[in-house]
Structures are given as structure tokens and as C-alpha cells.
Amino acid sequence: MQHKLIHDDGSKTWVVILETGDEVTACLQSFATAQKLSAAHLTAIGAFERAVLGYFEWDRKTYRRNPVDNQCEVVALLGDVALKDGEPKLHMHAVLGQPDGQALGGHLLEGHVRPTLEVVVTETPAHLHRRFDPDAALALIRMDADAP
């Protein structure tokens, strides 16, 4: 994994490049921790040699694992970083293009890069926060009352 800060006017933007063999969730979690991110948004395109998508089962409050065991295009990867117990936590969704042109999508639990994944990470404004919602068992965005 390589990264470069490309913009800093009080809110930073980085480009993060993952390479063959990198596992995206581990790499981006490490990056978020190293940069001490508390709130950020990310987008990416590239390809995986394999991945695991998740579907959130509301009644069980857990993700059903859906393996994708073939080379696929990362048509879109969107996510954010929020604090959970004082530490950065990733939440990412992906749309993966299949060889026949069909697409699979869901929560990205795991993605093994081949040959590259190009990620843009941008800090979000300070007035956006995520807080753990015990009913949903997820961290959801909550707006401060005094936010613009």
C-alpha cells in the first residue's frame, strides 16, 4: 500500500494505492488508524481477485457472507470512517462487475486486490458524526443540533 496527501486546507485528501495481494479492509483500517481519522469518506475503483460481500440481516443484526471467488472489477467502492469506542472504524459497500457483465453488490467484508485499487480518502466536515445505534447495531450518522 502506498499513499500520498494531495490536498490540505484544514480538511485533507489522500490517494491510497493498493497492489496485488493487499487486502483492502486491513490496509484501509491501518491507514485510518495511522492518520487518526475520526470522520472521512472514501471512493475507489480497481479490481479484486476475490472478495466477500455481506448482506445485513436485520433480525440477526449480522452480515450474511457472500463469497465472490473470481476476478472481478471494482465498479464502485464507497465508504466512510467513523469513530467507534474512540478508534476509527470502516464501513464500505462495493459493486463488483462479473465477467458476464452482471454486477454483485453489498457491504464489503473482504477484498483481495489484483492488480490495483485506487482509493481517494477525504476527511468530512467536523459537524458530521456517527454514533452507535443499539437498535440497528450499526454506527449511523447523527447531525449535531448546532450544525449548519
PyMOL commands that place a pseudoatom at each C-alpha (Angstrom):
pseudoatom trace, name=CA, resn=MET, resi=1, chain=A, elem=C, hetatm=0, pos=[0.000, 0.000, 0.000]
pseudoatom trace, name=CA, resn=GLN, resi=2, chain=A, elem=C, hetatm=0, pos=[1.187, 3.474, -0.908]
pseudoatom trace, name=CA, resn=HIS, resi=3, chain=A, elem=C, hetatm=0, pos=[-0.430, 6.790, -0.024]
pseudoatom trace, name=CA, resn=LYS, resi=4, chain=A, elem=C, hetatm=0, pos=[0.076, 10.472, -0.701]
pseudoatom trace, name=CA, resn=LEU, resi=5, chain=A, elem=C, hetatm=0, pos=[-1.561, 13.560, 0.796]
pseudoatom trace, name=CA, resn=ILE, resi=6, chain=A, elem=C, hetatm=0, pos=[-2.791, 15.553, -2.224]
pseudoatom trace, name=CA, resn=HIS, resi=7, chain=A, elem=C, hetatm=0, pos=[-4.798, 18.338, -0.551]
pseudoatom trace, name=CA, resn=ASP, resi=8, chain=A, elem=C, hetatm=0, pos=[-4.710, 20.021, 2.855]
pseudoatom trace, name=CA, resn=ASP, resi=9, chain=A, elem=C, hetatm=0, pos=[-6.705, 23.159, 3.597]
pseudoatom trace, name=CA, resn=GLY, resi=10, chain=A, elem=C, hetatm=0, pos=[-7.792, 22.068, 7.064]
pseudoatom trace, name=CA, resn=SER, resi=11, chain=A, elem=C, hetatm=0, pos=[-9.603, 19.112, 5.520]
pseudoatom trace, name=CA, resn=LYS, resi=12, chain=A, elem=C, hetatm=0, pos=[-7.247, 16.557, 3.991]
pseudoatom trace, name=CA, resn=THR, resi=13, chain=A, elem=C, hetatm=0, pos=[-7.494, 14.364, 0.902]
pseudoatom trace, name=CA, resn=TRP, resi=14, chain=A, elem=C, hetatm=0, pos=[-5.228, 11.385, 0.216]
pseudoatom trace, name=CA, resn=VAL, resi=15, chain=A, elem=C, hetatm=0, pos=[-4.748, 8.981, -2.660]
pseudoatom trace, name=CA, resn=VAL, resi=16, chain=A, elem=C, hetatm=0, pos=[-4.140, 5.435, -1.424]
pseudoatom trace, name=CA, resn=ILE, resi=17, chain=A, elem=C, hetatm=0, pos=[-2.941, 2.824, -3.922]
pseudoatom trace, name=CA, resn=LEU, resi=18, chain=A, elem=C, hetatm=0, pos=[-3.290, -0.864, -3.090]
pseudoatom trace, name=CA, resn=GLU, resi=19, chain=A, elem=C, hetatm=0, pos=[-1.455, -3.518, -5.064]
pseudoatom trace, name=CA, resn=THR, resi=20, chain=A, elem=C, hetatm=0, pos=[-1.822, -7.201, -5.894]
pseudoatom trace, name=CA, resn=GLY, resi=21, chain=A, elem=C, hetatm=0, pos=[-2.157, -9.260, -2.739]
pseudoatom trace, name=CA, resn=ASP, resi=22, chain=A, elem=C, hetatm=0, pos=[-3.253, -6.374, -0.483]
pseudoatom trace, name=CA, resn=GLU, resi=23, chain=A, elem=C, hetatm=0, pos=[-6.452, -6.986, 1.491]
pseudoatom trace, name=CA, resn=VAL, resi=24, chain=A, elem=C, hetatm=0, pos=[-8.470, -3.767, 1.298]
pseudoatom trace, name=CA, resn=THR, resi=25, chain=A, elem=C, hetatm=0, pos=[-10.189, -3.731, 4.705]
pseudoatom trace, name=CA, resn=ALA, resi=26, chain=A, elem=C, hetatm=0, pos=[-6.955, -4.430, 6.612]
pseudoatom trace, name=CA, resn=CYS, resi=27, chain=A, elem=C, hetatm=0, pos=[-4.962, -1.887, 4.596]
pseudoatom trace, name=CA, resn=LEU, resi=28, chain=A, elem=C, hetatm=0, pos=[-7.534, 0.890, 4.856]
pseudoatom trace, name=CA, resn=GLN, resi=29, chain=A, elem=C, hetatm=0, pos=[-8.111, 0.201, 8.556]
pseudoatom trace, name=CA, resn=SER, resi=30, chain=A, elem=C, hetatm=0, pos=[-4.362, 0.522, 9.107]
pseudoatom trace, name=CA, resn=PHE, resi=31, chain=A, elem=C, hetatm=0, pos=[-4.307, 3.754, 7.090]
pseudoatom trace, name=CA, resn=ALA, resi=32, chain=A, elem=C, hetatm=0, pos=[-7.268, 5.243, 9.027]
pseudoatom trace, name=CA, resn=THR, resi=33, chain=A, elem=C, hetatm=0, pos=[-5.613, 4.385, 12.341]
pseudoatom trace, name=CA, resn=ALA, resi=34, chain=A, elem=C, hetatm=0, pos=[-2.228, 5.803, 11.301]
pseudoatom trace, name=CA, resn=GLN, resi=35, chain=A, elem=C, hetatm=0, pos=[-3.834, 9.056, 10.093]
pseudoatom trace, name=CA, resn=LYS, resi=36, chain=A, elem=C, hetatm=0, pos=[-6.035, 9.263, 13.224]
pseudoatom trace, name=CA, resn=LEU, resi=37, chain=A, elem=C, hetatm=0, pos=[-9.153, 9.712, 11.086]
pseudoatom trace, name=CA, resn=SER, resi=38, chain=A, elem=C, hetatm=0, pos=[-12.342, 10.356, 13.014]
pseudoatom trace, name=CA, resn=ALA, resi=39, chain=A, elem=C, hetatm=0, pos=[-14.615, 11.142, 10.073]
pseudoatom trace, name=CA, resn=ALA, resi=40, chain=A, elem=C, hetatm=0, pos=[-13.843, 10.518, 6.402]
pseudoatom trace, name=CA, resn=HIS, resi=41, chain=A, elem=C, hetatm=0, pos=[-15.389, 9.407, 3.121]
pseudoatom trace, name=CA, resn=LEU, resi=42, chain=A, elem=C, hetatm=0, pos=[-13.727, 7.166, 0.549]
pseudoatom trace, name=CA, resn=THR, resi=43, chain=A, elem=C, hetatm=0, pos=[-14.268, 6.086, -3.037]
pseudoatom trace, name=CA, resn=ALA, resi=44, chain=A, elem=C, hetatm=0, pos=[-12.333, 3.572, -5.114]
pseudoatom trace, name=CA, resn=ILE, resi=45, chain=A, elem=C, hetatm=0, pos=[-12.105, 1.698, -8.390]
pseudoatom trace, name=CA, resn=GLY, resi=46, chain=A, elem=C, hetatm=0, pos=[-9.900, -1.184, -9.450]
pseudoatom trace, name=CA, resn=ALA, resi=47, chain=A, elem=C, hetatm=0, pos=[-10.119, -4.970, -9.309]
pseudoatom trace, name=CA, resn=PHE, resi=48, chain=A, elem=C, hetatm=0, pos=[-10.143, -7.916, -6.911]
pseudoatom trace, name=CA, resn=GLU, resi=49, chain=A, elem=C, hetatm=0, pos=[-9.012, -11.489, -7.431]
pseudoatom trace, name=CA, resn=ARG, resi=50, chain=A, elem=C, hetatm=0, pos=[-11.673, -12.469, -4.865]
pseudoatom trace, name=CA, resn=ALA, resi=51, chain=A, elem=C, hetatm=0, pos=[-13.904, -10.804, -2.296]
pseudoatom trace, name=CA, resn=VAL, resi=52, chain=A, elem=C, hetatm=0, pos=[-16.584, -11.363, 0.311]
pseudoatom trace, name=CA, resn=LEU, resi=53, chain=A, elem=C, hetatm=0, pos=[-19.700, -9.208, 0.223]
pseudoatom trace, name=CA, resn=GLY, resi=54, chain=A, elem=C, hetatm=0, pos=[-22.134, -9.012, 3.082]
pseudoatom trace, name=CA, resn=TYR, resi=55, chain=A, elem=C, hetatm=0, pos=[-25.871, -8.588, 3.310]
pseudoatom trace, name=CA, resn=PHE, resi=56, chain=A, elem=C, hetatm=0, pos=[-27.099, -7.168, 6.638]
pseudoatom trace, name=CA, resn=GLU, resi=57, chain=A, elem=C, hetatm=0, pos=[-29.740, -9.459, 8.116]
pseudoatom trace, name=CA, resn=TRP, resi=58, chain=A, elem=C, hetatm=0, pos=[-31.822, -7.102, 10.238]
pseudoatom trace, name=CA, resn=ASP, resi=59, chain=A, elem=C, hetatm=0, pos=[-33.369, -9.722, 12.532]
pseudoatom trace, name=CA, resn=ARG, resi=60, chain=A, elem=C, hetatm=0, pos=[-29.996, -11.318, 13.326]
pseudoatom trace, name=CA, resn=LYS, resi=61, chain=A, elem=C, hetatm=0, pos=[-28.061, -7.991, 13.383]
pseudoatom trace, name=CA, resn=THR, resi=62, chain=A, elem=C, hetatm=0, pos=[-25.232, -9.598, 11.473]
pseudoatom trace, name=CA, resn=TYR, resi=63, chain=A, elem=C, hetatm=0, pos=[-23.917, -9.868, 7.909]
pseudoatom trace, name=CA, resn=ARG, resi=64, chain=A, elem=C, hetatm=0, pos=[-24.541, -12.930, 5.752]
pseudoatom trace, name=CA, resn=ARG, resi=65, chain=A, elem=C, hetatm=0, pos=[-21.277, -13.674, 3.930]
pseudoatom trace, name=CA, resn=ASN, resi=66, chain=A, elem=C, hetatm=0, pos=[-21.471, -13.937, 0.134]
pseudoatom trace, name=CA, resn=PRO, resi=67, chain=A, elem=C, hetatm=0, pos=[-18.117, -15.035, -1.347]
pseudoatom trace, name=CA, resn=VAL, resi=68, chain=A, elem=C, hetatm=0, pos=[-17.064, -13.858, -4.812]
pseudoatom trace, name=CA, resn=ASP, resi=69, chain=A, elem=C, hetatm=0, pos=[-14.437, -16.403, -5.834]
pseudoatom trace, name=CA, resn=ASN, resi=70, chain=A, elem=C, hetatm=0, pos=[-13.313, -14.955, -9.145]
pseudoatom trace, name=CA, resn=GLN, resi=71, chain=A, elem=C, hetatm=0, pos=[-11.505, -11.970, -10.648]
pseudoatom trace, name=CA, resn=CYS, resi=72, chain=A, elem=C, hetatm=0, pos=[-13.903, -9.020, -10.684]
pseudoatom trace, name=CA, resn=GLU, resi=73, chain=A, elem=C, hetatm=0, pos=[-13.916, -5.319, -11.470]
pseudoatom trace, name=CA, resn=VAL, resi=74, chain=A, elem=C, hetatm=0, pos=[-14.491, -2.912, -8.586]
pseudoatom trace, name=CA, resn=VAL, resi=75, chain=A, elem=C, hetatm=0, pos=[-17.063, -0.814, -10.437]
pseudoatom trace, name=CA, resn=ALA, resi=76, chain=A, elem=C, hetatm=0, pos=[-17.623, 1.299, -7.326]
pseudoatom trace, name=CA, resn=LEU, resi=77, chain=A, elem=C, hetatm=0, pos=[-16.459, 1.171, -3.746]
pseudoatom trace, name=CA, resn=LEU, resi=78, chain=A, elem=C, hetatm=0, pos=[-17.922, 3.735, -1.359]
pseudoatom trace, name=CA, resn=GLY, resi=79, chain=A, elem=C, hetatm=0, pos=[-17.377, 4.022, 2.332]
pseudoatom trace, name=CA, resn=ASP, resi=80, chain=A, elem=C, hetatm=0, pos=[-16.729, 6.058, 5.382]
pseudoatom trace, name=CA, resn=VAL, resi=81, chain=A, elem=C, hetatm=0, pos=[-14.691, 6.146, 8.528]
pseudoatom trace, name=CA, resn=ALA, resi=82, chain=A, elem=C, hetatm=0, pos=[-16.257, 6.922, 11.887]
pseudoatom trace, name=CA, resn=LEU, resi=83, chain=A, elem=C, hetatm=0, pos=[-15.184, 6.510, 15.468]
pseudoatom trace, name=CA, resn=LYS, resi=84, chain=A, elem=C, hetatm=0, pos=[-16.309, 3.503, 17.466]
pseudoatom trace, name=CA, resn=ASP, resi=85, chain=A, elem=C, hetatm=0, pos=[-15.023, 3.279, 21.028]
pseudoatom trace, name=CA, resn=GLY, resi=86, chain=A, elem=C, hetatm=0, pos=[-12.568, 6.062, 20.189]
pseudoatom trace, name=CA, resn=GLU, resi=87, chain=A, elem=C, hetatm=0, pos=[-10.994, 4.197, 17.264]
pseudoatom trace, name=CA, resn=PRO, resi=88, chain=A, elem=C, hetatm=0, pos=[-11.575, 4.634, 13.501]
pseudoatom trace, name=CA, resn=LYS, resi=89, chain=A, elem=C, hetatm=0, pos=[-13.947, 2.058, 12.012]
pseudoatom trace, name=CA, resn=LEU, resi=90, chain=A, elem=C, hetatm=0, pos=[-14.524, 1.428, 8.304]
pseudoatom trace, name=CA, resn=HIS, resi=91, chain=A, elem=C, hetatm=0, pos=[-17.899, 0.901, 6.661]
pseudoatom trace, name=CA, resn=MET, resi=92, chain=A, elem=C, hetatm=0, pos=[-17.708, 0.124, 2.937]
pseudoatom trace, name=CA, resn=HIS, resi=93, chain=A, elem=C, hetatm=0, pos=[-20.082, -1.001, 0.197]
pseudoatom trace, name=CA, resn=ALA, resi=94, chain=A, elem=C, hetatm=0, pos=[-18.984, -2.290, -3.200]
pseudoatom trace, name=CA, resn=VAL, resi=95, chain=A, elem=C, hetatm=0, pos=[-20.412, -3.039, -6.625]
pseudoatom trace, name=CA, resn=LEU, resi=96, chain=A, elem=C, hetatm=0, pos=[-18.372, -5.768, -8.329]
pseudoatom trace, name=CA, resn=GLY, resi=97, chain=A, elem=C, hetatm=0, pos=[-18.587, -6.384, -12.076]
pseudoatom trace, name=CA, resn=GLN, resi=98, chain=A, elem=C, hetatm=0, pos=[-18.570, -10.013, -13.172]
pseudoatom trace, name=CA, resn=PRO, resi=99, chain=A, elem=C, hetatm=0, pos=[-17.070, -11.442, -16.392]
pseudoatom trace, name=CA, resn=ASP, resi=100, chain=A, elem=C, hetatm=0, pos=[-20.541, -11.690, -17.994]
pseudoatom trace, name=CA, resn=GLY, resi=101, chain=A, elem=C, hetatm=0, pos=[-21.348, -8.041, -17.231]
pseudoatom trace, name=CA, resn=GLN, resi=102, chain=A, elem=C, hetatm=0, pos=[-23.594, -8.716, -14.257]
pseudoatom trace, name=CA, resn=ALA, resi=103, chain=A, elem=C, hetatm=0, pos=[-22.959, -6.879, -11.007]
pseudoatom trace, name=CA, resn=LEU, resi=104, chain=A, elem=C, hetatm=0, pos=[-22.928, -8.013, -7.398]
pseudoatom trace, name=CA, resn=GLY, resi=105, chain=A, elem=C, hetatm=0, pos=[-23.148, -5.597, -4.520]
pseudoatom trace, name=CA, resn=GLY, resi=106, chain=A, elem=C, hetatm=0, pos=[-23.189, -5.311, -0.782]
pseudoatom trace, name=CA, resn=HIS, resi=107, chain=A, elem=C, hetatm=0, pos=[-21.196, -4.487, 2.314]
pseudoatom trace, name=CA, resn=LEU, resi=108, chain=A, elem=C, hetatm=0, pos=[-17.513, -5.160, 1.630]
pseudoatom trace, name=CA, resn=LEU, resi=109, chain=A, elem=C, hetatm=0, pos=[-16.240, -7.589, 4.248]
pseudoatom trace, name=CA, resn=GLU, resi=110, chain=A, elem=C, hetatm=0, pos=[-13.075, -8.624, 2.427]
pseudoatom trace, name=CA, resn=GLY, resi=111, chain=A, elem=C, hetatm=0, pos=[-11.371, -7.813, -0.876]
pseudoatom trace, name=CA, resn=HIS, resi=112, chain=A, elem=C, hetatm=0, pos=[-8.069, -9.147, -2.220]
pseudoatom trace, name=CA, resn=VAL, resi=113, chain=A, elem=C, hetatm=0, pos=[-6.604, -6.732, -4.766]
pseudoatom trace, name=CA, resn=ARG, resi=114, chain=A, elem=C, hetatm=0, pos=[-5.399, -7.740, -8.233]
pseudoatom trace, name=CA, resn=PRO, resi=115, chain=A, elem=C, hetatm=0, pos=[-3.840, -5.761, -9.868]
pseudoatom trace, name=CA, resn=THR, resi=116, chain=A, elem=C, hetatm=0, pos=[-4.703, -2.415, -8.212]
pseudoatom trace, name=CA, resn=LEU, resi=117, chain=A, elem=C, hetatm=0, pos=[-7.242, -0.483, -6.189]
pseudoatom trace, name=CA, resn=GLU, resi=118, chain=A, elem=C, hetatm=0, pos=[-7.159, 3.322, -6.437]
pseudoatom trace, name=CA, resn=VAL, resi=119, chain=A, elem=C, hetatm=0, pos=[-8.715, 4.933, -3.366]
pseudoatom trace, name=CA, resn=VAL, resi=120, chain=A, elem=C, hetatm=0, pos=[-9.440, 8.597, -2.588]
pseudoatom trace, name=CA, resn=VAL, resi=121, chain=A, elem=C, hetatm=0, pos=[-9.942, 9.335, 1.118]
pseudoatom trace, name=CA, resn=THR, resi=122, chain=A, elem=C, hetatm=0, pos=[-11.350, 12.722, 2.162]
pseudoatom trace, name=CA, resn=GLU, resi=123, chain=A, elem=C, hetatm=0, pos=[-11.909, 13.978, 5.682]
pseudoatom trace, name=CA, resn=THR, resi=124, chain=A, elem=C, hetatm=0, pos=[-15.532, 15.007, 6.211]
pseudoatom trace, name=CA, resn=PRO, resi=125, chain=A, elem=C, hetatm=0, pos=[-16.603, 18.251, 7.905]
pseudoatom trace, name=CA, resn=ALA, resi=126, chain=A, elem=C, hetatm=0, pos=[-16.403, 18.260, 11.680]
pseudoatom trace, name=CA, resn=HIS, resi=127, chain=A, elem=C, hetatm=0, pos=[-20.181, 18.543, 12.104]
pseudoatom trace, name=CA, resn=LEU, resi=128, chain=A, elem=C, hetatm=0, pos=[-20.780, 15.048, 10.697]
pseudoatom trace, name=CA, resn=HIS, resi=129, chain=A, elem=C, hetatm=0, pos=[-20.597, 12.309, 13.304]
pseudoatom trace, name=CA, resn=ARG, resi=130, chain=A, elem=C, hetatm=0, pos=[-21.504, 8.640, 13.539]
pseudoatom trace, name=CA, resn=ARG, resi=131, chain=A, elem=C, hetatm=0, pos=[-22.858, 7.182, 16.714]
pseudoatom trace, name=CA, resn=PHE, resi=132, chain=A, elem=C, hetatm=0, pos=[-23.579, 3.580, 17.522]
pseudoatom trace, name=CA, resn=ASP, resi=133, chain=A, elem=C, hetatm=0, pos=[-27.324, 2.836, 17.329]
pseudoatom trace, name=CA, resn=PRO, resi=134, chain=A, elem=C, hetatm=0, pos=[-28.107, -0.177, 19.526]
pseudoatom trace, name=CA, resn=ASP, resi=135, chain=A, elem=C, hetatm=0, pos=[-31.423, -0.896, 17.716]
pseudoatom trace, name=CA, resn=ALA, resi=136, chain=A, elem=C, hetatm=0, pos=[-29.693, -1.183, 14.358]
pseudoatom trace, name=CA, resn=ALA, resi=137, chain=A, elem=C, hetatm=0, pos=[-26.399, -2.496, 15.794]
pseudoatom trace, name=CA, resn=LEU, resi=138, chain=A, elem=C, hetatm=0, pos=[-24.672, -0.094, 13.392]
pseudoatom trace, name=CA, resn=ALA, resi=139, chain=A, elem=C, hetatm=0, pos=[-22.924, 3.283, 13.570]
pseudoatom trace, name=CA, resn=LEU, resi=140, chain=A, elem=C, hetatm=0, pos=[-25.289, 5.796, 11.953]
pseudoatom trace, name=CA, resn=ILE, resi=141, chain=A, elem=C, hetatm=0, pos=[-24.696, 9.438, 11.022]
pseudoatom trace, name=CA, resn=ARG, resi=142, chain=A, elem=C, hetatm=0, pos=[-26.163, 11.861, 13.531]
pseudoatom trace, name=CA, resn=MET, resi=143, chain=A, elem=C, hetatm=0, pos=[-26.227, 15.595, 12.933]
pseudoatom trace, name=CA, resn=ASP, resi=144, chain=A, elem=C, hetatm=0, pos=[-25.311, 17.881, 15.819]
pseudoatom trace, name=CA, resn=ALA, resi=145, chain=A, elem=C, hetatm=0, pos=[-28.121, 20.263, 16.743]
pseudoatom trace, name=CA, resn=ASP, resi=146, chain=A, elem=C, hetatm=0, pos=[-25.868, 23.279, 16.066]
pseudoatom trace, name=CA, resn=ALA, resi=147, chain=A, elem=C, hetatm=0, pos=[-24.545, 22.013, 12.715]
pseudoatom trace, name=CA, resn=PRO, resi=148, chain=A, elem=C, hetatm=0, pos=[-25.098, 24.247, 9.682]
for i in range(1, 148): cmd.bond("trace and resi %d" % i, "trace and resi %d" % (i + 1))
show_as sticks, trace
zoom trace
